[in-house]
């Protein structure tokens, strides 16, 4: 099997882009990461870049990380951010993050906050990470519907992020097969493109870039003025030629 990927990031209607994106794919091994910085005054972009560098460096070493190692990389990034918060003006900087590592037929992923990973298998949505937000907790408790998650007033109230004393990332793992696909994205993207639309566009797409472009056409029609930064990475698992 081989991996092909496409990444895209945009500052949207904001002055700065506080998202950081990392992508590496070679033959049957790849590492992919999206981080969405918080804190304002440009400290968000510092936070996301620092976390992305720490996690991505660990994902692209000689050995692909297993689930426990990936979780430890998130905790290492959290420690780095906590140290950097000693710098004046960066005291409040934090970031979400989602990372995926694929090595042959094995995939591991982890996330914290509301940056998401979607896994598709056989053209169907097989899995999506659960946001660490007040809104998603309301959904899990039955207070709101899944579609309400996209519009609820509390969706930006995050319960877990990198940059807090307590660091609780969540991880998953599974096997991959030819035809599988992954999407990693920040909330500035998924808030405007729904799950069934992602699936429909995937079924028509000839490449990761094609899939991303189809979804971005939906996104651009819906985003209001001053919309948040948005980033995505699309990944295809393909048979060797």
Long-range contacts (C-beta under 8 A, 24 or more apart in sequence): 1-28, 1-104, 1-105, 1-176, 1-177, 1-178, 1-237, 1-238, 1-239, 1-240, 2-27, 2-28, 2-237, 2-238, 2-239, 2-240, 3-27, 3-28, 3-29, 3-30, 3-102, 3-235, 3-236, 3-237, 3-238, 4-207, 4-208, 4-235, 4-236, 4-238, 5-30, 5-32, 5-208, 5-233, 5-234, 5-235, 5-236, 6-207, 6-208, 6-209, 6-211, 6-212, 6-233, 6-234, 7-32, 7-231, 7-232, 7-233, 7-234, 8-212, 8-216, 8-231, 8-232, 8-233, 9-229, 9-230, 9-231, 9-232, 10-229, 10-230, 10-231, 11-229, 12-188, 12-223, 12-226, 12-227, 12-228, 12-229, 12-230, 13-223, 13-224, 13-225, 13-226, 13-227, 13-228, 14-226, 14-227, 14-228, 14-229, 16-42, 16-44, 16-45, 16-229, 17-45, 17-229, 18-42, 18-44, 18-45, 18-47, 18-48, 18-229, 19-45, 19-48, 19-186, 19-188, 19-229, 19-230, 19-231, 20-45, 20-48, 20-49, 20-51, 20-52, 20-95, 21-52, 21-231, 21-233, 22-52, 22-53, 22-56, 23-233, 24-56, 24-60, 25-235, 28-102, 28-103, 28-104, 29-64, 29-102, 29-103, 29-104, 30-100, 30-101, 30-102, 30-235, 31-56, 31-59, 31-60, 31-64, 31-99, 31-100, 31-101, 31-102, 32-99, 32-100, 32-101, 32-182, 32-184, 32-233, 32-235, 33-59, 33-97, 33-98, 33-99, 33-100, 33-184, 33-233, 34-97, 34-98, 34-115, 34-184, 34-185, 34-186, 34-231, 34-232, 34-233, 35-95, 35-96, 35-97, 35-98, 35-115, 35-162, 36-95, 36-96, 36-97, 36-113, 36-114, 36-115, 36-186, 36-187, 36-188, 36-229, 36-231, 37-93, 37-94, 37-95, 38-92, 38-93, 38-94, 38-95, 38-96, 38-158, 38-161, 38-163, 39-90, 39-92, 39-93, 39-94, 39-163, 40-92, 41-89, 43-89, 43-90, 43-92, 43-93, 44-93, 44-94, 44-95, 46-84, 46-90, 46-93, 47-81, 47-84, 47-90, 47-93, 47-94, 47-95, 47-162, 47-163, 48-95, 48-97, 50-77, 50-80, 50-81, 50-84, 50-95, 51-77, 51-78, 51-80, 51-81, 51-95, 51-97, 51-162, 52-97, 54-80, 55-97, 55-99, 56-99, 59-99, 59-101, 64-101, 64-102, 64-103, 64-106, 65-101, 65-108, 66-108, 66-173, 67-108, 67-110, 67-171, 67-172, 67-173, 70-99, 70-101, 70-108, 70-109, 70-110, 70-171, 71-110, 71-169, 71-171, 73-99, 73-110, 74-99, 74-110, 74-112, 74-162, 74-167, 74-169, 75-167, 75-169, 77-162, 78-162, 78-163, 78-164, 78-167, 81-162, 81-163, 82-163, 82-165, 85-163, 93-163, 94-161, 94-162, 94-163, 94-164, 95-161, 95-162, 95-163, 96-158, 96-161, 96-162, 96-186, 96-187, 97-162, 97-169, 98-129, 98-184, 98-185, 99-184, 100-182, 100-184, 100-235, 102-176, 102-182, 102-235, 102-237, 105-175, 105-176, 105-177, 106-173, 106-175, 106-176, 107-173, 107-174, 107-175, 107-176, 107-182, 108-171, 108-172, 108-173, 109-171, 109-172, 109-173, 110-169, 110-170, 110-171, 110-172, 111-169, 111-170, 112-160, 112-161, 112-162, 112-167, 112-168, 112-169, 112-170, 113-158, 113-160, 113-161, 113-162, 114-155, 114-158, 114-187, 115-184, 115-185, 115-186, 115-187, 116-183, 116-184, 116-185, 116-187, 116-190, 117-172, 117-182, 117-183, 117-184, 118-182, 118-183, 118-184, 118-185, 118-195, 118-198, 119-174, 119-180, 119-181, 119-182, 120-180, 120-181, 120-182, 120-183, 120-198, 120-199, 120-202, 121-177, 121-179, 121-180, 122-179, 123-179, 123-199, 123-202, 123-203, 124-199, 125-195, 125-198, 125-199, 127-172, 127-174, 128-195, 129-170, 129-172, 130-170, 131-155, 131-187, 132-158, 132-159, 132-160, 132-161, 132-168, 132-170, 133-157, 133-158, 133-159, 134-158, 134-159, 147-194, 150-191, 150-194, 155-187, 155-191, 156-187, 176-237, 177-237, 178-237, 178-238, 178-239, 179-237, 179-238, 180-236, 180-237, 181-208, 181-211, 181-234, 181-235, 181-236, 181-237, 182-233, 182-234, 182-235, 183-211, 183-232, 183-233, 183-234, 183-235, 184-232, 184-233, 184-235, 185-230, 185-231, 185-232, 185-233, 186-228, 186-229, 186-230, 186-231, 186-232, 187-228, 188-227, 188-228, 188-229, 188-230, 188-231, 189-215, 189-219, 189-230, 189-231, 189-232, 191-228, 192-218, 192-219, 192-222, 192-223, 192-230, 193-218, 193-219, 207-236, 208-234, 208-235, 208-236, 209-234, 211-236
